[in-house]
Amino acid sequence: MTDAETDKKADLAGPGISTYEKVDEVLPDDYTPLLTRKETMKALFMVKNYIEENMCKELNLMMVQVPLIVDVESGVNDMLDRDGSRTPIEFDCGLGLEKPIRASIVQAATKWKRVALKQFDCEGGEGINTDMRAVRKDYFLDHDHSAYVDQWDWEKVITAEDRNLDYLKDTVRKIWNVLKGAENLVQKEFPQLKSDKYPSLPDELKFIHAEEILDMYPDLPRKQRETEIIKKYPAIFIIGIGWPLKDGYPHEMRAADYDDWVTETVSADGKPTHGLNGDILVWNPITKRRHELTSMGIRVTKETLKVQLEMSGQMDFLNLPYHKAILNDEIPLSIGGGIGQSRTYMLLLKKAHLGEVSVTVWPKQLKDICAKKNIHVLE
């Protein structure tokens, strides 16, 4: 295996940084927050309320309650990837039960939402949005990854005819308009956020397939490819994440049982491609790095579920209730995704660190780095 192949393989599992020396390099030395801590909280909830209200309007969603814990046997917890490297926290609960309930803390509500569409009697074109909280214990804790996760996890019923790239792109544009609207609102209320030093988001984002990015930067690992393309286009939606590209590696590992990454499609320039999913990435002018805001996609059918599980060596999943529900057409076709709340606040409020907009646990070495760089991490 060549050095380039080794780098690509090591780059598949996740987007984070792996050392605090690197975090020290990434975080700016000339940082001055544009908002006070009190202003930050006011601005944060302004953004939160705007996005929740307008996501519901744009995508025809309703806000619903969402679980923090689920039954392990249900199979609805999100495994995040397909290499088994990120496992949920599990525990027994139910005082007095002969057989306690084996529960797990959600890593995301990705699969639960699709089942919930039926629970809330959603019809075609209707959907749900959630104020989701989760725990991902297997992340390296850096400037934009924490063990505590907050997302707007949303899901919408679609028809078989909607399962195409045009529908996916139209949905992405609506979400982008909501994010831009939130930025415009908070900058109007807090004009100091409109800074020449930290440019605002572009009005439109660029759609590009993972295969096209590989063609542009064939020797670079995925994170470096993303960095280079975002320097060229400061806001992009990368299509087709999970299918093995022509170099033999997927753009990134993606779980086999929610997004559809095997369906054949055609790129903008007419080349055969795969996948009905993708990520919104933007350039963060403070950290000068890639910044992921959302992962989303059209969900698997019973046919593509079986193909993806076979490719992933996870055919035993077909025995779980969630997967059986898909195979038996008991839950609807859908599209959905998760928008990182703190990630969005961090970007729109021009913050250098996730800990400035969310309260969680951080290692001492990270807090020490932040303290010397004028970054106040909430505790």
C-alpha positions in Angstrom: 0.0 0.0 0.0 1.4 3.4 -1.0 1.6 6.4 1.4 -1.3 8.0 -0.5 -3.5 4.9 -0.1 -2.6 4.7 3.6 -3.7 8.3 4.1 -6.9 7.8 2.2 -7.8 4.7 4.2 -7.1 6.4 7.5 -9.2 9.4 6.4 -12.4 7.5 6.0 -13.8 7.3 9.5 -14.3 10.9 10.4 -13.5 14.6 9.9 -11.8 15.4 13.2 -8.3 16.3 14.3 -6.3 13.7 16.2 -3.8 15.6 18.3 -4.0 18.7 20.6 -0.8 20.0 19.0 -2.8 20.2 15.8 -5.8 21.9 17.6 -3.3 24.5 18.9 -2.3 25.2 15.3 -5.8 25.4 14.0 -7.3 27.8 16.6 -6.4 31.4 15.8 -3.9 33.4 17.8 -5.6 36.8 17.1 -9.1 35.9 18.1 -11.5 38.5 19.6 -15.2 37.4 20.1 -17.6 39.7 18.3 -20.3 39.1 20.9 -20.2 39.2 24.7 -21.3 36.0 26.4 -24.7 37.4 27.2 -25.1 38.6 23.6 -24.0 35.2 22.4 -26.9 33.5 24.2 -29.4 36.0 22.9 -28.2 35.6 19.4 -28.0 31.8 19.7 -31.7 31.5 20.6 -32.7 34.0 17.9 -31.0 31.7 15.4 -32.5 28.6 16.9 -36.0 29.9 16.9 -35.7 31.3 13.3 -34.3 28.0 11.9 -36.9 25.8 13.6 -39.8 28.0 12.5 -38.6 28.4 8.9 -37.4 24.8 8.4 -41.0 23.8 9.2 -42.3 26.4 6.7 -40.0 25.6 3.9 -40.1 21.8 4.1 -43.7 21.4 5.5 -42.5 19.9 8.8 -43.9 19.9 12.3 -41.8 20.0 15.6 -42.1 16.7 17.5 -40.6 15.1 20.6 -37.6 12.9 20.1 -36.0 10.1 22.2 -32.7 10.4 24.1 -32.7 6.7 24.8 -33.9 3.8 22.7 -34.3 0.0 23.1 -31.2 -1.7 21.8 -33.3 -4.5 20.3 -35.2 -2.1 18.1 -32.2 -1.4 15.9 -33.1 2.3 15.5 -30.0 3.8 17.1 -27.6 5.4 14.6 -24.3 3.5 14.2 -22.8 6.6 12.4 -20.6 4.5 10.1 -20.2 0.9 9.1 -16.8 -0.1 10.6 -18.0 -0.5 14.2 -15.6 2.2 15.5 -18.3 4.4 17.1 -20.6 2.5 19.5 -23.4 4.0 21.6 -23.5 4.0 25.4 -25.7 1.1 26.6 -27.2 0.4 30.1 -30.0 -1.6 31.7 -33.0 0.2 33.1 -36.4 -0.7 34.6 -36.3 -1.2 38.4 -38.2 -4.3 39.4 -38.3 -5.9 35.9 -37.4 -9.6 35.8 -35.5 -8.8 32.6 -34.4 -5.1 32.5 -34.7 -3.1 29.3 -31.4 -2.8 27.5 -31.3 0.8 26.4 -28.8 2.9 24.5 -28.3 6.7 24.3 -28.9 7.8 20.8 -26.0 8.9 18.6 -28.6 10.5 16.3 -32.3 10.1 15.6 -31.7 9.1 11.9 -33.6 5.9 11.9 -36.1 6.7 14.6 -37.4 9.6 12.6 -38.4 7.4 9.6 -40.5 5.2 11.9 -41.9 8.3 13.6 -43.3 9.5 10.3 -45.9 6.7 10.5 -46.4 7.3 14.3 -47.4 10.9 13.6 -49.5 10.0 10.5 -47.4 12.0 8.1 -48.6 11.8 4.5 -46.8 12.5 1.2 -44.9 15.9 1.4 -45.3 16.1 5.2 -42.6 15.6 7.8 -41.2 16.2 11.2 -38.4 18.2 12.8 -36.8 17.6 16.2 -34.6 19.4 18.7 -32.4 16.3 19.1 -29.8 15.7 21.8 -27.3 12.8 21.6 -24.0 11.5 23.0 -21.1 10.3 20.8 -18.4 9.1 23.1 -16.0 8.0 20.5 -15.1 11.4 19.0 -11.7 13.1 19.5 -12.7 16.3 21.3 -11.4 19.2 19.2 -12.7 22.7 18.2 -15.8 21.4 16.4 -16.4 17.9 17.7 -17.8 17.1 21.2 -19.2 14.2 23.0 -22.5 16.1 23.3 -24.4 16.5 20.0 -27.4 18.8 19.3 -29.1 18.6 15.9 -32.2 19.6 14.1 -33.0 16.0 13.0 -35.7 16.2 10.4 -37.5 13.7 8.1 -40.1 14.0 5.4 -42.4 11.5 3.5 -41.7 11.3 -0.3 -42.9 9.3 -3.2 -41.0 6.9 -5.4 -41.0 9.6 -8.1 -39.2 12.0 -5.7 -36.2 9.7 -5.4 -33.9 11.6 -7.7 -31.1 14.2 -7.6 -33.4 17.1 -8.6 -35.6 16.6 -5.6 -32.5 16.2 -3.3 -31.0 19.5 -4.7 -34.3 21.4 -4.4 -34.5 20.3 -0.7 -30.9 21.4 -0.1 -31.5 24.8 -1.6 -34.5 25.3 0.7 -32.4 24.5 3.8 -29.6 26.8 2.6 -32.1 29.6 2.2 -33.2 29.1 5.8 -29.5 29.2 7.0 -28.9 32.4 5.0 -32.1 33.9 6.4 -30.9 33.1 10.0 -27.5 34.8 9.2 -29.2 37.9 7.8 -31.5 38.2 10.8 -28.8 37.8 13.5 -26.5 40.3 11.6 -29.3 42.8 11.5 -29.8 42.5 15.3 -26.0 42.4 16.0 -24.3 44.4 13.3 -20.9 43.7 14.6 -21.2 40.2 13.2 -21.1 41.6 9.7 -17.3 41.8 9.5 -14.9 42.2 6.6 -12.5 39.9 8.5 -15.1 37.1 8.5 -17.1 37.0 5.3 -20.8 36.1 5.3 -22.1 33.0 3.6 -22.6 33.1 -0.1 -26.2 33.4 -1.4 -26.0 30.0 -3.2 -24.0 26.9 -2.7 -22.2 24.7 -5.3 -23.4 21.2 -6.0 -20.6 18.7 -6.8 -20.3 14.9 -6.8 -17.7 13.2 -4.7 -16.4 11.5 -7.9 -15.8 14.9 -9.5 -13.8 16.1 -6.5 -11.7 13.0 -6.7 -11.1 13.7 -10.4 -9.8 17.2 -9.4 -7.6 16.0 -6.6 -6.9 12.3 -7.2 -3.9 11.9 -4.9 -5.3 13.7 -1.8 -7.2 12.1 1.1 -10.8 13.1 1.5 -10.4 15.9 4.1 -7.7 17.5 2.0 -9.8 17.2 -1.1 -12.7 18.9 0.8 -10.4 21.7 2.0 -9.1 22.4 -1.5 -12.6 22.5 -3.1 -14.0 24.7 -0.4 -11.2 27.2 -1.0 -12.6 27.4 -4.5 -16.2 27.3 -3.6 -16.9 28.5 0.0 -20.2 26.6 0.3 -20.8 23.3 -1.3 -23.0 20.2 -1.2 -21.1 17.1 -1.9 -23.3 14.4 -3.5 -22.7 10.6 -3.3 -21.1 9.8 0.1 -20.7 6.1 0.8 -20.3 4.5 -2.6 -16.7 3.3 -3.4 -15.2 5.8 -5.9 -12.9 5.0 -8.7 -9.9 4.9 -6.4 -11.6 2.1 -4.5 -12.5 4.2 -1.4 -15.8 5.9 -0.5 -15.6 9.6 0.0 -16.4 8.8 3.6 -17.8 5.8 5.5 -21.6 6.1 5.7 -23.9 3.7 7.6 -25.7 1.2 5.3 -29.2 1.5 6.6 -30.4 5.0 6.2 -29.0 7.1 3.3 -29.2 5.6 -0.1 -25.6 5.7 -1.6 -25.9 2.9 -4.2 -28.6 4.2 -6.5 -27.2 5.0 -10.0 -27.3 8.6 -11.0 -25.7 10.9 -13.6 -23.4 13.8 -12.7 -23.8 17.3 -14.1 -21.4 16.6 -16.9 -23.1 13.3 -17.9 -20.9 10.8 -16.2 -22.3 7.7 -14.3 -22.3 8.2 -10.6 -24.0 6.8 -7.5 -25.8 8.1 -4.4 -28.8 10.2 -3.4 -27.2 11.8 -0.3 -24.6 14.4 0.7 -23.2 16.9 3.0 -23.2 20.7 3.2 -19.7 22.0 3.9 -18.6 25.6 4.2 -15.3 27.5 4.6 -14.9 28.7 8.2 -13.0 32.0 8.0 -12.0 31.9 11.7 -10.4 28.5 11.9 -9.6 28.5 8.1 -10.9 25.0 7.8 -13.7 22.9 6.4 -16.9 23.2 8.4 -19.7 20.6 8.1 -23.2 21.9 8.8 -25.4 19.0 7.7 -25.5 15.4 6.5 -28.7 14.4 4.7 -30.1 12.2 2.0 -33.0 10.3 0.4 -33.4 7.1 2.4 -33.0 3.5 1.4 -35.7 1.4 -0.2 -36.0 -2.3 0.7 -34.0 -3.1 -2.4 -31.1 -0.6 -1.8 -31.1 -1.5 1.9 -30.2 -5.1 1.1 -27.5 -4.1 -1.4 -25.9 -1.7 1.1 -26.0 -4.2 4.0 -24.5 -6.9 1.8 -21.7 -4.5 0.7 -21.1 -3.7 4.4 -21.2 -7.2 5.7 -24.1 -6.5 7.9 -26.9 -8.7 6.5 -27.7 -9.8 10.1 -29.3 -6.3 10.6 -32.2 -7.5 8.4 -33.5 -9.4 11.5 -34.0 -6.2 13.5 -37.4 -4.6 13.8 -36.4 -1.3 12.0 -35.0 -3.1 9.0 -37.9 -5.6 8.8 -40.3 -2.6 8.7 -38.5 -1.3 5.6 -38.5 -4.7 4.0 -42.2 -5.1 4.7 -43.2 -1.6 3.5 -44.4 -0.7 6.9 -42.7 2.7 7.0 -42.8 5.3 4.2 -40.2 6.4 1.7 -38.5 9.5 3.0 -35.8 12.1 2.9 -34.1 13.5 5.9 -31.0 14.8 7.6 -29.4 16.4 10.7 -28.3 20.0 10.9 -25.7 20.5 13.6 -27.1 23.2 16.0 -23.9 24.2 17.8 -22.0 23.9 14.5 -24.4 26.4 13.0 -24.3 28.8 16.0 -20.5 28.6 15.9 -20.4 29.6 12.3 -23.1 32.3 12.2 -21.9 33.9 15.5 -18.3 33.9 14.3 -17.0 31.7 17.1 -13.7 29.8 17.1 -14.8 26.9 19.3 -17.9 24.8 19.8 -17.5 25.3 23.5 -18.4 28.9 23.2 -22.0 28.0 22.2 -22.6 24.7 24.0 -21.9 23.3 27.5 -20.2 19.9 27.7 -17.0 18.3 28.9 -13.6 19.2 27.5 -10.2 17.9 28.4 -7.9 20.2 30.4 -5.3 20.4 27.6 -8.0 21.7 25.3 -9.3 24.3 27.8 -5.8 25.4 28.4 -5.2 26.0 24.7 -8.5 28.0 24.5 -7.6 30.1 27.5 -4.3 31.3 26.1 -6.1 32.2 22.8 -8.9 34.3 24.3 -11.5 31.6 23.7 -14.0 31.3 26.6 -15.3 27.7 26.8 -18.6 27.4 28.7 -18.7 25.2 31.7 
